[in-house]
Amino acid sequence: MVPIPGLDVVSDIGLMTRAIEQINVEFGLTPEQIARLKPEMRLVVYQMTVGLGGMMIGRIVTREVVAHMLQKTGFKVLARQAVKIVPLAGQLAAATIGFAAFRAVANRHIDACADVAAAALHRT
């Protein structure tokens, strides 16, 4: 059976959307949580977010935003689709590359959230 190209990317985007939302919740960086901060603290969070380029911090995370982040690892997505042509080895390589891309995006987001949270704590 030959896998359908692109189907796994759709599932990856769904999983990544939920993971990013949960990371934001854990760091207190959802739009609702930020809205409850004091105005000075909200300003610090938004300044840090803009400075870090944290496009998934303090915003509603949509599939489009996640897809954009995964596109930053574009060669991985292309390689993943290309290696699927080879049935067993291709599927193993595709899964490995998919995991690496997922992990890279999630780790970058965690680092950005940690930097924002640390800056906010430092200013209090």
N, C-alpha and C positions, 0 to 999 in steps of 0.2 A: 504494500500500500504506500503510495507516495503522499506525503503530507501536503496540505493546502497552503501555499505560500501566503504569508501575511496573517494567518489565523492566530498564530502564537503571539504576534505583536499586539493584537487586540486584547488578548488575555493579559499580557504583560502590562499594558497600559491600565487596565482595570485594577490589577494587583498593586501597581505603583501608585495609583491615585489613592487607594485605601491606605497604603503604607505612609505616604506623605501626609495625609490627613491625620493619621495617628501620631506621627512624629510631631506635627504642629500642636496637637492636643497635649502631648507629654511635656513640651517646652512652654506651654501657655501662649502659643503664638497663632491661634486661630483668629479670624477677624472678630469674633464675639469676645474672646478673651482680651484682645488688644483694646477693644472699644471700652472695656471696663477699667482700664488703667487710668491713672492720673494723667492729665494733659501733658505734663513735662515728660513723664515716662513714655507715653505714647509717641512723642516726638523723637525721643532717643531710639526707640524700637524702629520707627520708620526711617530715621537717618541711617542707622546701622544696616537695615535691610537694603536700602538703596545703595549704600556704600559697598556692600558685599555682593550686590547683584542677586540677592535672594528672591527670585521671582515667585517662589512658592511659599514664602513666609508672609503671614498676615493677609492672605488672599484666599478666596474660595478656589480650591484646587479642582481644575476641570481636566477632562481627558485631553483637551487641546494643549494645556500647559504641560502636562506630563509628556505628551507626544513631542512637544518642542524640546523638552529636556532630553528625551531619548534620541532625538535627531542630532543632538550635540555629540552623541556617540554613534553617529551615522554610519561610519564604516563598519561598525560591529553589526548593525542591523542588516546592511547589505551583505556582509560576509555570512551572516546567519542564514539569510535566504538562499544564497548561492550554494552553501554546503549541504543544503537539504536535498539536493539532487542525488547525492550519494546516500542511499538508504540508511544503513545502520550507523556508519561513521559520521555521516552528515547530521543525523539526528543528535548524536552525542555531542558533536562540535557545536551545533545550534543551541543546544541546552546550556552548554558551558559558556558560550558567548553571551547568551541571554542572561544568565545568572550574573556574569561579570558586569554587563551593562546596568542591570537592575541594582546591583550592589554599589557600583560607582556613583550612580545618581543618588541613591539613598544615603550613602556615606557623605557625599558633598552637601546634601541637605541637612543632615545631622550636624556636620561641622558648622554650617552657616547658622543654624538655630542655636548651637552652643555659643558661638561668638556673639550673637545678638543678646542672648540671655546673660552672658558674662558681662557685657557692656552695660546692660540695664542694671544688673546688680551692683556693678562698680560705681555707677552714678548715683545710687541711693545712699 
